[in-house]
């Protein structure tokens, strides 16, 4: 991607050098933007747009990142983005002064600026701010991805989330929803009488799940320790100790493969309750997801990749054997291991030597024939 973009714009290193030179000049003039530690913001861009009738003709103070700039002779237009959205700025030399306007023309895309001005609507109907005063709050030294291509390289987007948020502001919704989801999970669990706890991340044994752990060394004790791969062990000990309902929203670590859906560290929720069975735990899980959907989205229906998924109560519950029978036509409950192997091979499914037990074959058929058909919320029970 970088090579393709470099054909469209100056060398990245040259851009960085130019921006560093601008910073040096500002510092020599006593205008070091990094020495500005505070800027009073009165409003956000989206609030101004949504309540234009209340803001028209009034003075506002906003701050954000310069995302576009069209410099003309005595007046220019630019666009600034903040937490909630973006808005157009009208910068006129006669309004900000000749020196300030000259400095503005040297601003780079990505610079963070503070703006004071009056809200108005242009002749074309766009809500804007007529700038009276401009302040460079922070110099952006690394150029953003080229405008017309954006940040589309998947690996780069995941490795440099902060750049992804700048260039693709729509992904901010994912971060905001995640925060709201975690908050509502806590609200739900607390309302059900569960106690939230924190358990150790370092363990003397690699336990709780069948994943490869990260290993570190405890200097004071002179022993190797393992980053937890699940929160399970200590939560179960709390149940043993007499607590009846506990949960943890915790970070766990797995020293295995990486891709956009698998990270070496990630967050899970585990909950344990005494005096119930897995049917009771399914009830809690279903109720929790319904609660979160209603609180965060206002509905239990979500459209994902063109398919509407409804999380409303009444989730389907199937044993793994029943699911394979429904979608593959194989009745494992009526077969022994030898019969199951023959039936699976007759279906054209390749098996792996050493993994041809009744349970292995059932799980294999589930992966081959069932999983792709489960688009609505479904509990699969009784794994072999």
C-alpha angles and dihedrals in degrees: 000000000000092000092050092050094046089064087061100048143019121291111287092231090053090051091051090049091051091051092047089052090052090050091050091052091050091050092049089052091052092251100114104163092203090065091065104096102170138036124176111233117192101178146013123235098244092050089055092050096046094047100033093143089061094045103040110122093006130118118251135179117213136167132199149116121306105239104168137013134188109187118198134166110283098353136035141185126221139166127233125194126203136169096295105034142298140284139193120253125206110208115189123184092223091055102045099030131252097274094047091047091051090052091047091057088060094054114116130220106267096034114133112232140180119221135194118188151115125286116236142147121247124230088261089055100252116144107236145161120242101217121228098169133021127196126186103220101175134005115230105219100178113064117237119242112286112282101237096047099036123188103312103141101111097210092049091048092055095042094047104037092161091061090045089055092051097047099032104035092174089076088066086079089066092055093046093049092048091054091048092047093053090047092051093046088057091047091051096046093046091050089054092055097257118146118224114224139178118225131190120284092200118068135179091223129042096240143144101062142017099263132114110262133219110247125213135168127245105215099195094051094032092224135121115249133193129229107235118262091193138010090229106104100055093040090056090049089056089055088050088050092058107269108130102197123029136155139177131200096202146161116248132186131219122182096213141099125331133217137133091288099039123059126178088235125034143150126259137174118223123181131185129193130184124225098027138089136224091280088060090049090052089053091053093046093050093047091048095052092047090050093049093048093050094046099042102033103020089232140059092226121092129177112217123178090341096310123108112226118195116204093184117135118282100069116184116255120201136164114238090245092052091048092052090047091052099046103027102029092233117131103206092175088066096048137071122218095273094049091045092053092052091047093049093050090048087058089058094247116147115228130205120238110250091024101078101107120127091259094045091052093048091052090046092054090047090056093045102043112013114039097065090054096055105091099139121066107284134169114218110202139188102033110194 
